[in-house]
Amino acid sequence: MRRLLPLGLSVTLTACNLAPAYERPTAPVPPAWPNGSAYSAALPTEKAGLPWTALVGDERLRTIIDRALINNRDLRVTLANVLAARAQYRIQRAAQMPTVTAEANATLTRRNDQRQDSYSADIGFSAFEIDLFGRLRNLSESALQSYFASQEGSRAARIALVAETASAYATLAADQQLLTVARDTLSSAERTLALTRSLNGVGLSGKLDVHQAETIVEQARSDVAASVTQAAQDRNALDLLAGAPVEEALLPLSLSALISTTTQVPAGISSDVLLQRPDVLQAEHRLQAANANIGAARAAMFPKISLTSAIGVASSALSSLFTGGAFSWTAAPSASLPIFGGGIKGNVEYSKAQQQAALASYENAIQSAFREVADALARAGTIGEQQQAQRALVASNENAYALSQQRYRAGIDPFLSTLVNQRSLYSARRSAIATDLELLLNRISLYRAIGSDF
């Protein structure tokens, strides 16, 4: 019984953990997504989120995203940080086990024509800390949670890379279309200017009409130059995301084709899906790491017990070292307890403050995620109607411009009417492209906001 008592006491002390018991905080957001006139009704059986391979149907864009996930340098940095965090966890975990070392020594001495040799071999461990109060265990738990946080960070980086690559691709498609509209408008304006100059030459039109026609030509020429620059910059951004130049064959055909192959992402009904978003999980693992650090700081206030021990053999002849040598062993336990100084209580208070900061960061991550999804849902609920209105506006302006040209050539209306309608048509076509791009970017942003991929 007396022999079992120390063993039971040792097990009890080894199981001691001074870290606060962790419980997942209540999410500080409503349990369901907002509803109202700006939001579309969700199906009760609708599962939130999509993998990017289901979001993106365009084969060209899929190829570029695949390349980005392999070649993007920012993602490589993130993945390297994950490997570093895993290595740190292994290092910290190894501190819970004794480091066993083996040592062999030989001393060869000759005195007065006599040899006095000695040989020895030892195996043991030095200054192994017996983790009675859980200091090392909590430091290991903190490193483990930091590793998990880095893993979730890599998930978030992949999702962000997919979304940014798809957005850059869509923006390039829109800017290419804007360039086409600007060139079409320039060509049409130059024909109108030529007609106006010819009419002015025969006295059927005033000089004012010529100058007014020149304004739309110069505006379109300026927009062509700006669109050429913007499209080139879009390609540079896409090359950077892909990690290598993107060839011409992979560039987008049109914005409308891209829209037709990009899926609307379901959001479900419950906001609980946010708890599985990688940045939210990353913040939670950091909170758990901070929680474990409190236990490590508290344990530092208690005695630190360490043990150094070794066993070995010694002999005056190498041939008999392991047969006739003298066996020996040593054990040197030690204990230290901080009394004054060292800032131990300050470390406890610091770890508690860090835990409170991590808690606030976790709650803020959930609230930010909720707002991102809610904003995307609000835009998704109204963008379709806006797109239809913009297309109807373009059609109306096309009819008005064609009619104004006919009336001007017939001498019924002044050139100003044609100019106004031409500008209105140009603006409507540009606005329609911007609306189409916003619809596509909304689908991509909803994929990123829900974050249920990888």
QUIRA-V249664 format. One record per helix or strand. SS is the DSSP state (alpha for helix, beta for strand). FROM is the first residue (numbers start at 0). LEN is the number of residues. If there is no record, write none. Layout:
ss->[SS/SS]
from->[FROM/FROM]
len->[LEN/LEN]
This chain:
ss->[alpha/beta/alpha/beta/alpha/alpha/beta/beta/beta/beta/alpha/alpha/alpha/alpha/beta/beta/alpha/alpha/beta/alpha/beta/alpha/alpha]
from->[1/31/51/55/58/72/99/109/113/117/134/206/247/254/261/269/270/277/303/317/325/343/414]
len->[13/1/4/1/13/22/8/2/2/13/67/36/3/6/1/1/6/22/12/3/11/66/36]
